[in-house]
Amino acid sequence: MLEELQTLALVGLLVSTYFLTVGCRKISEGIPTESEAISSKVASATEVLDDIANLLNEGLGALSNSLPTQTATSPVEMILSGLISRISPPDIHGTQPEEWTIRQNDSPPTIDTENELD
């Protein structure tokens, strides 16, 4: 009984090895077409990344023009000056909010509203 089970397991391994080999051949045949698709996607992504890099470069250039000319002597001072320079004055953010009045409802509830709550 044990020998038949071992024989069945070996036949199963042989069949699975065949299908694995066939699958690997299909993968190796599909690699050139997939690599072309990946290359085209990477090329289109690089254009977008170049645009983002240009925008960041322009933004950093504008930020460096607005920074004070004094250089920091320690890393802590550099971090603090970077954080403080990003705080903008409140008048840039907008106008004062409009004042709203709150109405007081001092009237006692009527019988109709008391019945609706039940």
C-alpha positions as CSV (number, residue, x, y, z in Angstrom):
1,M,0.0,0.0,0.0
2,L,2.8,2.4,0.9
3,E,4.6,1.7,-2.4
4,E,1.5,2.5,-4.4
5,L,1.1,5.8,-2.6
6,Q,4.8,6.7,-3.3
7,T,4.3,5.8,-6.9
8,L,1.2,8.0,-7.1
9,A,3.1,10.9,-5.5
10,L,6.0,10.6,-7.9
11,V,3.6,10.6,-10.9
12,G,1.9,13.7,-9.5
13,L,5.4,15.4,-9.1
14,L,6.2,14.5,-12.8
15,V,2.9,15.9,-14.0
16,S,3.3,19.1,-12.0
17,T,6.9,19.5,-13.2
18,Y,5.6,19.3,-16.8
19,F,3.0,22.0,-16.2
20,L,5.5,24.2,-14.4
21,T,8.0,23.9,-17.3
22,V,5.2,24.8,-19.8
23,G,4.2,27.8,-17.7
24,C,7.8,29.0,-17.5
25,R,8.1,28.9,-21.3
26,K,4.9,30.9,-21.7
27,I,6.3,33.5,-19.2
28,S,9.6,33.7,-21.1
29,E,7.7,34.2,-24.4
30,G,5.6,37.0,-22.8
31,I,8.5,38.9,-21.2
32,P,9.5,41.0,-24.3
33,T,5.9,42.3,-24.8
34,E,5.4,43.0,-21.1
35,S,8.8,44.8,-20.9
36,E,7.8,47.0,-23.8
37,A,4.5,47.9,-22.0
38,I,6.4,48.6,-18.8
39,S,8.9,50.7,-20.6
40,S,6.2,52.8,-22.2
41,K,4.5,53.3,-18.8
42,V,7.8,54.3,-17.2
43,A,8.4,56.8,-20.0
44,S,5.0,58.4,-19.5
45,A,5.6,58.5,-15.8
46,T,9.0,60.1,-16.2
47,E,7.4,63.0,-18.1
48,V,5.0,63.6,-15.2
49,L,7.8,63.3,-12.7
50,D,9.9,65.8,-14.7
51,D,7.0,68.3,-14.5
52,I,6.6,67.8,-10.8
53,A,10.4,68.3,-10.3
54,N,10.2,71.5,-12.3
55,L,7.3,72.8,-10.2
56,L,9.2,71.9,-7.0
57,N,12.3,73.6,-8.2
58,E,10.4,76.8,-9.0
59,G,8.7,76.6,-5.6
60,L,12.0,76.1,-3.8
61,G,13.5,79.0,-5.8
62,A,10.7,81.3,-4.7
63,L,11.0,80.1,-1.1
64,S,14.8,80.6,-1.1
65,N,14.3,84.2,-2.3
66,S,11.9,84.9,0.6
67,L,14.2,83.5,3.3
68,P,16.4,85.8,5.4
69,T,20.1,86.1,4.4
70,Q,21.3,85.1,7.9
71,T,22.5,81.5,8.0
72,A,21.9,79.3,11.0
73,T,24.8,78.1,13.1
74,S,23.2,75.0,14.6
75,P,20.8,72.4,13.2
76,V,18.1,73.3,15.8
77,E,18.3,77.0,14.8
78,M,18.0,75.9,11.1
79,I,14.9,73.9,11.8
80,L,13.3,76.6,13.9
81,S,14.0,79.3,11.3
82,G,12.5,77.1,8.6
83,L,9.3,76.6,10.6
84,I,9.0,80.2,11.6
85,S,9.5,81.5,8.0
86,R,6.5,79.4,6.9
87,I,4.1,81.1,9.3
88,S,2.3,83.8,7.4
89,P,0.6,86.8,8.9
90,P,-3.2,86.5,9.5
91,D,-4.2,89.2,7.1
92,I,-3.1,87.1,4.1
93,H,-5.6,84.3,5.0
94,G,-8.8,86.3,4.4
95,T,-11.2,88.8,5.9
96,Q,-12.8,88.7,9.3
97,P,-15.7,86.3,9.7
98,E,-19.2,87.7,9.8
99,E,-20.8,87.9,13.2
100,W,-24.0,85.9,13.6
101,T,-26.6,86.4,16.2
102,I,-28.0,83.5,18.1
103,R,-31.8,83.4,18.5
104,Q,-33.1,82.3,21.9
105,N,-36.2,80.1,21.8
106,D,-37.7,80.6,25.2
107,S,-41.2,79.5,24.4
108,P,-42.4,76.3,26.2
109,P,-43.0,73.2,24.0
110,T,-46.6,72.7,22.9
111,I,-48.6,69.5,23.4
112,D,-48.1,68.5,19.8
113,T,-44.3,68.4,20.0
114,E,-44.4,66.5,23.3
115,N,-46.6,63.8,21.6
116,E,-44.2,63.5,18.7
117,L,-41.3,62.6,21.0
118,D,-43.0,59.5,22.4
